[in-house]
Amino acid sequence: MHITSLPAPHGIGDFGPAARAFADWCRAQHVSAWQVLPINPIGLGNSPYSGRSAFALEPLLASLEDLCSDGLLPKSALRAPAALRDGPVRFREVSRFKMPLLRAAYERFASKGGLRRAAFRRFCAEQSHWLDDWCEDQSGDPTEHAFVQYILHWQWMRLRSHAARRGVGFIGDVPIFVHADSTDVRMRPDLFRLNRRGGPTVVTGVPPDDYCPHGQLWGHPHYDWAAHRKENFRWWVDRFQRATTLFDAIRIDHFIGFVRLYEVSARAKTARRGVWRRTPGRAILNTLQDALGRLPFIAEDLGAVTPAVRRLRDDFHLPGMRIAQWGWYRDDSPDAPANHPVNSVCYPGTHDNDTVAGWYRSLPKDARRRFAAATGCRHAAGAPAAMVAACLQSPARLRIIPMQDLLGLGAAARMNRPGIPRGNWRWRLPKDAAPTFPPQPK
């Protein structure tokens, strides 16, 4: 469950009391890991996978309640418009409400001499390798943007410490790409394949498949690998060092990109015509291993997986992912929970899949038959709990269950629909929803 999906009172989940309460729920239910989506500044379509920085944190995730407790906002600031108190995230309205309050908190912090505090000055110095670029790239007062990142950093660390004391670790998510409109591209154009005007010459995507006949055109710029080699992958080391200070483990999104990436002309309207290019993923992982030691990574080895992808994953002893929803379309599928290898992570589905309840309603008869044979479930109402029970019996070292499936929610609670650019990333946990873990099949 992503942070934004928490039922915080200001229109969007944040790093404050609701997140700490959810960590308490995890402990009570004997859940040891909480996986989130990227927490970088959101980009096009409010997507956390089109981040405006590979290093900064999303300002909307700041907790107003914690700022109030720290004396930086009055209690009156906590009165959110009624439309924001429940229901899906309304990103534009949330931004209009929260961003002026973050500015007010900054002004209060500065008036109390906070800019001279050792902790603030130390944060700015230690994070200067990315923070200076981020602040310079934003409109307005650079020091205000540094303050927001300082507040976000310490609120996150407070949440992470709270969860750790309850035996709950965080699994983060690092997208392999950054957006064309990101600080990284604007401030380090030498690391990307850009034209003279600063636009990408080729962009990212995936070729056509059964789900998207025209492919998916993501639009991120591709890396200039020669430039990254020349600086010994310093940008990648900095990026993952930052991530490992924030999370206990990290899911690498689009892991196949460490072997090859699909590129399409920046002028293309679809991803139908593109080419695969080799990437120096092995050299990057070797460099990261030298810098970080053991790599606490989960490889999102989904999509066009080749033997080379499997070799790279296994050579670095990284667990891959298994999607149980895909395990019933043929006999002896490697995605069926009973067939998962130990060094893997089992999911009923990811943020890109339908919920189990929605998935079951579109399941072909032969797949329903296999699902019933394995789980005993023959009715839609029992599918989510039956799927969760099957996943909990997987031999995989870790089982990650989407909160929507614990609640048995239908397709309306789906987090993302790949290839559809609007209306995603909005689901929030209903107030007072407290599922038991694991749920019992009906």
Buried (B, 14 or more C-beta within 10 A) or exposed (E): BBBBBBBBBBBBBBBBBBBBBBBBBBBEBEBEBBBBBBBBBBBBBBBBBBBBBBBBBBBBBBBBBBBBEBEBBEEEBBEBEEEBEEBBBBBEBBBEBBBEBBBBBBBBBBEEEBBEEEEBEEBBEEBEEBBBBBBEBBEEBBBBBBBBBBBBBBBBEBBBEBBEEBEBBBBBBBBBBBBBEBBBBBBBBEBBBBEEEEEBBBBBBBBBEEEBEEBBBBBBBBBBBEBBEEEEBBBBBBBBEBBBEBBBBBBBBBBBBBBBBBBBEBEBEBBBEBEBEEBBBBBBBBBBEEBBEEBBBBBBBBBEBEEBBBEBBEEBEBBBBBBBBBBBBEEEBEBBBEEBEEBBBBBBBBBBBBBBBBBBEEBEEEBBEBBBEBBEBEEBEBBBBBBBBBBBBBEBEBBBBBBBBBBBBBBEBBBBBBBEBEEBBBBBBEEEEEBEBBBEBE
